[in-house]
Amino acid sequence: MNLGLKEILKESDTCSAILRIKSFEALHIVRTTTAEFPHGIVTVDEASFRSSFQSTKPMDEALLLVVRKYGEKILLKESDRRPKASKKKGRKRSSLNSVSKEARETIDEWEGPAPWDISTGGDGCPKFLCDVMVEGLAKHLRCVGIDAAIPHSKKPEPRELIAQAHKEKRVLLTRDAKLLRHEYLLCNQIYRVKSLLKNEQLLEVIEAFQLKISEDDLMSRCTKCNGRFIQKPLSTEEAVEAAKGFQRIPSCLFNKNLEFWQCMDCNQLYWEGTQYHNAVQKFIDVCKLNE
């Protein structure tokens, strides 16, 4: 047991499972397994050998040959013992954070003018494009009479959103910080929504763009497709005929003498029932139209 590690490895009748011992420095192991070692042999006492033998692993034969041949040239530094973090991920994250921070500083507060502004040749009608992260906000905007479109595809690429907003002269509403790096392509046509809840998002957009909402505007757009309604309401008989094979009209409405409104784009039918009145009251409270 007082033999050096080099002698143990050279003895043919010793245990073939003996390998490097974790309690010793890697540099010592490398040097003691080299064919020629000028500084003598490192000895192993019985107690340390027995305690460390349990944690040893068999050394591959090819690895042992490499160690014996190049052992004198292999030197481990203190930095080699510490795990190294991925530099690539760190650079990517810091770059994204810097871009997002700069973009937020310029877009968090709307400065205008909006693309629908009359002074810039617009028609004066606010128009928005809500990406998938604020798609619920689009329905709320429609409920208060604001033109709010959604992307043509379910998972649009940034270039597709930019092209749609530019072509239709809309302001792109988003919570995606990655889209802010494309702000230079959409001058005054991108706004980052800061609120999380839909009612708060609606109020934020109304205040940021100084939108004028009246009670007459409520429920004046199709919440399904953003289309406009026909000018003249339909009677019950006309509504039943228009809904054939498309939409079911509850039979309990036949004797109530209600007026039906149809979307000119998707043909969806609406009527002023309990759900309609509850929605109107909800948005009166959310938009604070009574104040």
N, C-alpha and C positions, 0 to 999 in steps of 0.2 A: 504493500500500500504506500510505501515511501518512494516508489518509482516516479519519475517525471512523466508528464502526459505524453511526451514524445516516445518514451520507452514503452509505455502501455500500448500505444498505437502500433509500434513495430513488433511487439511480441505476437507470435502466431497463435499461442494457446490462450490468450486473454479473451474476454467476452467481446464479441463482435458488435454488441449493441451500445458499447461505450462511445460517447460522442462528446461534443462540446458541453461544458458545464456552465450553467447559467450564472453561478456565483463568481465566475472569473471574467476579467475583461476580455473582450473579443480580440483585442490586439495580442494578448498573451497567448491565446489559443492559436491564432494564426502563426505566430512565431514558433511555437513549440511543435507545430506540425510541419514545419519547413524542413527540407532535407539537411540544410546546413544552417546552424544557428550559432553565431559567434559568442553570445553572451551567456552561454550555459543553459541548463535545463531547469524549468520551473517545477518544483516539487509540490505534491499534493498530500496534505496530512489526512489521516484516516477519518477523522470526524467530518471534515468538510467534504471529503469524497463520498462518504455514505449519505450525508444529508442532501447532496446535490445529484446523486445518481438517480434518485426517483424522478427528477424533472428533466432528464436528458432525453434526446431524440436521436434515432439512428441517422448518421451522416451518409448522404449519397456518395457512392464510390467516385463518381465523376467530379463531384464537388471537392472531395478530399484531394484528388489529383491537382485540381486548380489551386487549392490552398497551399499545397506543398511546393508548387512551381512558382507561384506569384506572391507567396505570403509576405516576403520582405517588402514588397511594393504597396501592399494594402495597408492603409492607415486610416483609422476612424477618428473623426473630429467630434467635439462635443455637440456641435449642431446636428450631426448625423443621428444622434440618439433621440432627438425631439421630432414628433410628427409634423409634417409640413402641410400647411393649408393650401387649398387650391388658389393660385394667383389669378387664374382665368376667371373664376366665379367672382372673386373680389373686384376685379376690374370692371366686369360687366354690371355688377350691382351698383358700384359707385357711379358709373357712367349714367345708368338709368336714373339714379336718384338726382344727379345734378341736372339732367335734362328735365326731369319732372318738376324740380324745384323752380327752375328758371321759367318753365312754361306756366306753372301755377301763378307765379307773380304777375304775369301779364294777362292771364285769362280769368282769374278768380273774380275780378271786378270788371263788369261789362262797361266798355267805353263807347262803343258804337262808331258810326251809325250802322244800323241794321240794314241788310240787303233789301228790305221792303220799304225803307225810308223814301219818302217822296222826293227829298232833296237829291237822292242818288239815282233817281229814275225808277223807283219801286212803285208798287200800286197801293201802298199804305196798309196792306193786310198782313199781319204777322204770320209767319210760317216757320215751323220747326221740323227737324228730323231727329227723332229720339232713337239712339242706338239700343242694342239688346239689354244693356245694363239699366236703362231707365225706360223700358218699354211700357211699364205701368203708368208712368207719367204721361205718355201719349194719350191714353184713354181719359185721364183726368183733364188734360187740355182740351180734348174734343168735347167733353161734357160741359165746358164753359164756353164753347163756341170757337175755340182756337184751332186753326189748321195745323194738325200734328201728324206727320207721316212716320212710318217705321221703315227699316231697310227692306229691300226687295228680297233678300235671302236671309235664312235663319242664322248663318254664321258668316257675315260679310267681312271681307278684307278691308283694311283702312282705306285703300285706294278706291274701293267701291263706295264707301260712305262719303268720301270727299267728292267723288264724281257726282253722286246723287244730290248732295247738298249744293254743289256749285251749279248743276244744271237746273234745279228747281228753285234756286235762290232762297235756300232755307238756312237757318242757324242750326248747327249740329249740337245737340245736347248730349252730354256724356258724363260718366264718372270714371272712365278709363284714362288713367294718367298717360298711358302709352300713346293715345291719340293726340295728346297735346304737343308732341314733337312735330306734328304735321301742321301746326297753326300757321306757318308761313305760307302754306298752300291755300288756306281758307282765311283770308284777311277779314276780320270782323264777322266770321261765320262759324265760330266754334266757342262753346261755353261749357265750363266744367261745373256740374251741379254738385253742391256741397252737402245738401241735406240727404238723409237716408229714407225717411218716410214719404210716401207719395203726396199726402196733403201738404207737408212742409215743402216738398219740392215744387209743388204747384204755386204756393205762395212766393217762394224764392224767385221763380221765373217771372211771375207777374210783377214783382217789385223790381227785379233787375232790368226788365225791358219796359217797365212802366206801361203795362198793358191795361186797357180800359175794359172792364167786364161789367155788363149790366144783367139784370134778371131776364131780360128778353133773349140774351145770348145762351142761356142755360139750356142744355139738351137740344141744341139746334144743329148738331152734326151727328152722323152715324158713328157710334162708338166702335163698330166692327171694322169699318174700312175708311173712315174719315170723310166719307162723301156727304153731299148736301141732300136735303129732302125735297120732294116735289112741292110746288107752290100751293097746289090745291089738295086738301085732305080727301081721303077715300071714305066712302060709306062702308058699313059692315059687309054688305053684299059684294061690293067692289073689292074689299080687302080679302074676302074668302076666295074670290075668283083669282085674285093676283097671287095668293099664297099656295094654290094647288100645285102639289108635287115639289114644293119648295119649303114651306113653313106652315106649321099647324097653328090655327087660331082657336083658342079655348072656346068651347061651346057656351060657357057661362057669360061670354061677352056679347052674345048675339042680341040680347034684349036690353042692353044698356045704352044703345044709341050713341056709341063712341065714334070719335073721328080717328082715322088711321093715317099714319104718315109713312111714306115709302122712300127708301134711299134710292137716289137716281143712279148710283154706281153698282151696288151689290143687291138691290131690290129687297133688302131686309125691311120688315114692317114693324112699326112702333105704334103704341097707343098710350093715352094718358090714363094709366091705371095707378094702383097703389105704389108700385115700384117706381114709376115716373115721378110721382109727387114726393116720395121719400128722397129720391136722388136730387130733385130740385132744392128741397129744404137743406139737404146736406151741403151742397155747394154754395148756397146762400150763407150758411154759417162759416164754411171754410174760407170763402172769399170776403167775408165780413161785409156783405152788401147792405145789411141793415144798419150799419154804423155810419 
